[in-house]
Amino acid sequence: MPAFVSQRTQKTFRASVVTIDSPDELPIRWPQFLLLFAVLPLFGEVFHYLKVLPPMWALSKAFPILTLPLCFFAMKDGPAPRGSRQILLSLLYLFLVPSFTAVFAFQQNFFLGLTAQVKLLPILYFFSVTGFLRLLKPTSSEIAKGFLYWGLVLFVVLILLWIFVPQSVYEVLHKAGDAPMFSHDSRGNRIRMPFLFGTIGIFYCFRRFFAEKKVWWLLGTIAGFAAVMGLIRMRAAVLGLSMVFAINTLRFSKPKTRILILALLPFAAAALLSVPYVASTFDTGSQAGFDIRRGTIEGAIAFLGNDPLRWLIGVGTITPLDPMGLIRYFNHSFFLADITWLGITFEFGLIGAVLLLMIPVRGLWESRYVRDSRQGAFLGSLQDYLIYSILISTGYPLTMAPGEFAMILAIMVHESARYGANDPRFRYP
């Protein structure tokens, strides 16, 4: 029988068919799921900056060390996960080189300088999450539901805080560099809540809406965006969500529809920027806090000077154990996080900046087989979060929560290795 005849008679696999690992259909194995659900916010650094919850804050800080034994399981049932070499080399550079350069730039002891890189320890989650997944063997369903249920929990908690927290709790005056959970400034009342799972949930709803055209997925997207815009009031988050929405709308629309969308985008951008606090992103006045940021920029550039080596490998920074920190050298409020990529270049050099950027980029590379489909909606939302993080990195540096990217990269590598690039349960047309 000719080959084309036999192929025509064979049953074909359709991406819309629910597979054995569809994250929406498999029954939950409760012991495995509850354990996964318990550790996800710690791997996602949800409590990493919530000093209002001291026990969880301390546990989150110690969690990269506490979960180190899980790294030994990363090689369980198979070879080392893809990307291991990249993460190891990146960690070695990001820990050792800045600590060495700080010896000359700030006359700081090398071993004391290592403590300045503690913020990068969550990158180790790439190995501990991989080991945890290989040990627990959760299904795609359980991983997806863990993320999405946490997104729902955070959304509900955010609404309850907004309703019940009294106005007296919102701090009006706080010291420079501090970021209280509840504050009141020119943007109004703000609730600073880590929203990793909530943001992924928003992207998931948006993808499901395009895949199924059901109104409740659109309502979920709108509700999530409204919570970020009206309660969290983080300018970078609002702009980042909007940009990812625009990218995915263009990706998933028909060619003729794209022309209409492109024509409407300037009006949508104008409407977004009509919101005063969003428009203040581009404000260079003192009310927007740009004067402190400008002083930090000028001080960092002057300190790096005309030495190409300093720009290439950085000058390190001061240990957090020093109460004066960099203020001793710059005589004013000097916060590297405020100047994002310039701050990363100051501390780690251009080489270190590229190495940090390549972690979420590697996650995008591993997600290259994700397509718009029912199963792919969750993996696609992880991909969207990596794009979102890169887009907002000019306002929210990648060094703030590197564990997020390490965890997402570990999940991408785990899922693609489990199914393989050509498995129809993972790759969709």
C-alpha positions in Angstrom: 0.0 0.0 0.0 1.4 3.4 -0.9 2.7 5.5 2.1 0.3 8.4 1.5 -2.7 6.0 1.6 -1.6 4.3 4.8 -1.1 7.8 6.4 -4.6 8.9 5.3 -6.1 5.9 7.0 -4.3 6.4 10.3 -6.0 8.2 13.2 -4.4 11.6 13.8 -3.8 13.3 17.1 -5.5 16.6 17.6 -4.1 19.2 20.1 -7.6 20.0 21.4 -8.1 16.4 22.6 -7.6 16.1 26.4 -4.5 14.0 26.9 -3.6 11.8 29.9 -1.6 14.7 31.3 -4.0 17.6 30.7 -3.7 19.8 33.7 -7.4 20.3 33.9 -8.7 16.7 33.8 -6.5 14.4 35.9 -7.6 13.6 39.4 -5.4 15.1 42.1 -3.3 12.7 44.3 -3.8 14.6 47.5 -0.7 13.7 49.5 1.6 14.7 46.6 -0.4 17.7 45.8 -0.6 19.1 49.4 3.2 18.7 49.7 3.7 20.5 46.4 1.2 23.2 47.3 3.0 23.8 50.7 6.5 24.4 49.2 5.5 26.3 46.0 5.3 29.8 47.6 8.7 29.2 49.3 10.3 28.3 46.0 8.5 31.3 44.4 9.9 33.7 47.1 6.4 34.8 48.0 7.5 35.6 51.6 11.0 36.8 50.8 10.3 40.4 51.5 7.2 40.2 53.8 8.8 41.2 57.1 5.3 41.6 58.6 5.4 37.7 58.8 8.7 37.1 60.6 8.6 33.3 60.8 7.7 32.9 57.0 10.2 35.7 56.1 13.0 33.9 58.0 12.0 30.5 56.5 12.1 32.0 53.0 15.6 33.4 53.6 16.9 30.1 54.8 15.0 27.9 52.3 17.7 27.9 49.6 20.1 26.3 52.1 17.5 24.0 53.7 16.5 22.5 50.3 20.1 21.9 49.2 19.8 18.1 49.9 17.1 18.0 47.2 19.8 18.9 44.6 21.2 15.3 44.9 17.9 14.0 43.6 18.2 16.2 40.4 20.1 13.3 38.9 17.6 10.7 40.0 16.1 8.6 37.2 18.1 10.3 34.6 21.0 12.5 33.7 21.6 16.0 35.1 18.8 18.4 33.9 19.5 20.5 30.8 20.9 23.9 31.8 22.8 22.6 34.8 26.1 23.7 33.4 24.8 27.2 32.6 23.4 27.7 36.1 26.5 26.4 37.8 28.9 28.6 35.8 26.6 31.6 36.3 26.5 31.0 40.1 30.3 30.6 40.3 30.8 33.9 38.4 28.1 35.9 40.2 29.4 34.8 43.7 33.1 34.8 43.3 33.9 37.7 40.9 32.0 40.5 42.6 33.3 39.3 46.0 36.9 39.5 44.6 36.4 42.9 42.9 34.9 44.4 46.1 38.2 43.7 47.9 39.9 46.4 45.7 36.9 48.7 45.2 35.7 48.8 48.8 38.6 47.3 50.8 36.3 44.5 51.9 37.3 41.1 53.1 36.6 38.4 50.4 34.7 36.1 52.6 32.7 38.9 54.1 32.0 40.0 50.5 30.4 36.6 49.8 27.6 37.5 52.1 26.6 40.3 49.7 25.6 37.7 47.2 23.1 35.9 49.5 20.3 37.4 47.5 21.3 35.1 44.6 21.1 31.9 46.5 17.5 31.2 45.3 19.1 30.5 41.9 19.9 27.1 43.5 16.2 26.4 43.3 16.8 25.2 39.7 18.5 22.1 41.2 16.4 21.7 44.3 13.1 22.1 42.4 14.3 19.6 39.8 15.2 17.2 42.5 11.9 17.7 44.3 10.0 17.1 41.0 11.9 13.9 40.3 11.4 12.7 43.8 7.7 13.5 44.1 6.8 12.8 40.5 3.8 15.2 40.3 1.7 15.1 37.2 1.4 18.1 35.0 -2.1 18.5 36.4 -0.9 18.8 40.0 1.9 21.3 39.1 -0.6 23.4 37.1 -3.3 23.3 39.8 -0.7 24.1 42.5 0.2 27.3 40.7 -3.3 28.3 39.8 -4.8 27.6 43.2 -2.1 29.7 44.8 -2.9 32.5 42.3 -6.5 32.3 43.4 -5.5 32.3 47.1 -3.3 35.4 46.7 -6.1 37.2 44.8 -8.6 36.5 47.6 -6.1 37.6 50.3 -5.4 40.8 48.4 -9.1 41.7 48.2 -9.6 40.8 51.9 -6.7 43.0 53.0 -8.0 45.9 50.9 -11.4 45.6 52.6 -10.4 45.0 56.2 -7.0 46.7 56.8 -7.7 50.1 58.4 -6.3 53.3 57.0 -4.1 53.8 60.0 -2.0 50.8 59.0 -0.9 52.4 55.7 2.5 54.1 56.2 2.9 57.6 54.9 6.5 58.2 56.0 9.1 55.4 55.8 12.9 55.5 55.5 14.5 55.5 52.1 15.0 52.0 50.7 12.3 50.5 52.8 9.2 49.0 51.1 6.4 48.4 53.7 3.6 46.1 52.8 1.0 48.8 53.3 1.9 52.4 52.2 0.2 55.6 51.1 1.9 57.9 48.7 1.1 59.9 45.5 -0.4 56.7 44.0 -2.8 56.3 46.9 -3.1 53.3 49.1 -0.7 50.5 48.0 -0.5 46.8 49.0 2.9 45.4 48.2 2.2 41.7 47.7 4.4 39.3 45.8 2.1 38.3 43.0 4.1 35.6 41.0 1.2 33.1 41.1 -1.4 35.7 40.7 0.3 37.1 37.6 0.7 33.6 36.1 -3.0 33.0 36.8 -3.9 36.2 34.9 -1.8 35.0 31.9 -3.4 31.6 32.1 -6.9 33.1 32.0 -6.0 35.2 29.0 -4.6 32.2 27.1 -7.7 30.1 28.0 -9.9 32.9 26.7 -8.2 33.0 23.4 -8.2 29.2 23.2 -11.9 28.7 24.1 -13.6 32.1 23.7 -15.5 31.7 27.0 -16.4 34.9 28.8 -15.5 33.7 32.3 -11.8 33.5 31.3 -12.0 37.1 30.1 -13.6 38.1 33.3 -10.8 36.4 35.3 -8.2 38.3 33.3 -10.0 41.6 33.8 -10.4 41.0 37.6 -6.7 40.1 38.0 -5.5 43.1 36.0 -7.9 45.4 38.0 -6.4 44.1 41.3 -2.9 44.8 40.2 -3.8 48.2 38.8 -6.0 49.3 41.6 -4.6 47.7 44.7 -0.9 46.8 44.2 -0.4 49.9 42.0 3.0 48.8 40.8 3.7 50.8 37.6 6.1 48.2 36.1 3.6 45.4 36.7 0.8 47.3 35.0 2.9 48.2 32.0 4.3 44.6 31.9 0.9 43.0 31.9 -0.3 45.3 29.3 2.6 44.6 27.0 2.3 40.8 27.3 -1.5 41.1 26.6 -0.7 43.1 23.5 2.0 40.6 22.4 -0.3 37.6 22.9 -3.3 39.3 21.3 -1.2 39.8 18.1 0.2 36.2 18.3 -3.2 34.5 18.7 -5.3 36.7 16.4 -6.0 36.1 12.7 -3.9 38.1 10.2 -6.8 40.4 9.3 -7.6 41.0 12.9 -4.0 42.0 13.7 -4.3 45.0 11.4 -7.2 46.3 13.4 -5.4 45.6 16.7 -2.3 47.4 15.6 -4.5 50.4 14.7 -6.1 50.4 18.1 -2.9 49.9 20.2 -2.0 53.6 20.3 -5.4 54.5 21.7 -5.1 51.7 24.3 -1.7 53.0 25.3 -3.0 56.5 25.6 -5.9 55.3 27.8 -3.4 53.4 30.0 -1.1 56.4 30.3 -4.1 58.6 31.2 -4.0 57.0 34.7 -1.8 59.5 36.6 0.4 57.0 38.6 1.1 54.9 35.5 2.0 58.1 33.5 4.4 59.0 36.4 6.7 56.2 35.2 8.1 58.7 32.8 8.2 61.6 35.3 11.6 62.9 36.1 10.5 65.2 38.9 11.3 64.9 42.6 7.7 63.9 43.4 8.2 60.7 41.5 11.4 60.0 43.4 13.6 60.4 40.3 16.0 62.8 42.1 17.3 60.0 44.4 17.5 57.7 41.4 19.4 60.3 39.4 21.9 60.8 42.1 22.5 57.0 42.3 22.9 56.8 38.5 25.4 59.7 38.5 27.3 58.2 41.4 27.5 54.7 39.9 28.7 56.0 36.5 31.3 58.2 38.1 32.5 55.3 40.3 32.8 52.9 37.3 34.6 55.7 35.5 36.5 55.1 32.2 38.0 51.8 33.2 36.6 49.2 30.7 37.5 46.4 33.2 35.2 47.8 35.8 32.3 48.0 33.3 33.1 44.4 32.2 33.3 42.6 35.5 31.8 45.1 38.0 33.1 46.4 41.3 31.0 44.3 43.7 29.1 45.8 46.6 29.1 46.1 50.4 28.0 43.3 52.6 24.5 43.7 54.1 26.1 43.1 57.5 27.6 46.6 57.3 24.9 49.1 58.6 26.3 52.0 56.5 26.7 50.0 53.3 27.4 52.1 50.2 26.3 55.3 51.9 29.8 55.5 53.3 31.3 55.9 49.8 28.6 58.0 48.2 27.4 60.2 51.1 23.7 59.9 50.1 21.0 57.3 49.6 22.5 54.8 47.2 20.4 51.8 46.2 21.5 49.6 43.3 18.0 48.1 43.0 16.7 51.5 42.0 18.9 51.7 38.9 18.1 48.2 37.8 20.4 47.2 34.9 23.0 49.9 35.7 23.0 48.6 39.3 23.5 45.0 38.1 26.3 46.2 35.9 27.9 48.2 38.8 27.9 45.1 41.0 28.4 42.2 38.5 29.7 43.9 35.3 28.3 43.5 31.8 29.3 39.8 31.9 27.2 39.3 35.1 24.3 41.2 33.6 24.3 38.9 30.6 24.5 35.8 32.8 21.5 36.9 34.8 19.5 37.7 31.7 20.3 34.3 30.2 18.4 32.5 33.1 14.9 33.6 32.0 16.0 33.5 28.4 17.0 29.9 28.9 13.5 29.3 30.3 12.0 30.8 27.1 14.3 28.5 25.0 13.1 25.5 26.9 9.5 26.6 26.4 9.9 26.8 22.6 7.6 23.8 22.1 4.7 25.3 24.1 1.8 26.2 21.8 -1.6 27.7 22.4 -3.6 24.7 23.5 -5.5 23.4 26.5 -2.4 21.8 28.1 -0.2 24.5 26.8 -2.1 27.3 28.5 -0.3 26.7 31.8 3.1 26.1 30.3 2.4 29.1 28.1 1.6 31.2 31.1 5.0 30.4 32.6 6.5 31.5 29.3 4.5 34.7 29.5 5.8 35.4 33.0 9.4 35.1 31.8 8.7 37.6 29.0 6.9 39.8 31.5 9.9 39.7 33.9 12.3 40.7 31.1 10.1 43.5 30.0 9.8 45.0 33.5 13.4 44.5 34.4 14.1 48.1 33.6 12.0 49.0 36.6 12.2 45.8 38.7 15.6 44.2 38.6 16.1 40.4 38.0 18.1 40.2 41.2 15.1 40.9 43.4 13.6 37.4 43.0 15.9 35.1 41.0 14.2 32.0 42.5 11.1 32.7 40.4 13.1 32.2 37.2 15.0 29.2 38.6 11.8 27.5 39.6 10.1 28.1 36.2 13.2 27.0 34.3 13.3 23.8 36.4 9.6 23.1 35.6 10.1 23.7 31.9 13.2 21.4 31.7 11.3 18.8 33.8 8.2 18.8 31.5 10.1 18.8 28.2 12.5 16.1 29.4 9.6 13.9 30.6 7.7 14.1 27.3 10.3 15.0 24.7 10.1 17.5 22.0 8.2 15.2 19.6 5.6 13.9 22.1 2.1 15.1 21.1 1.2 15.5 24.8 3.8 18.3 25.0 4.2 19.7 21.5 1.1 21.2 19.9 0.6 22.5 16.4 
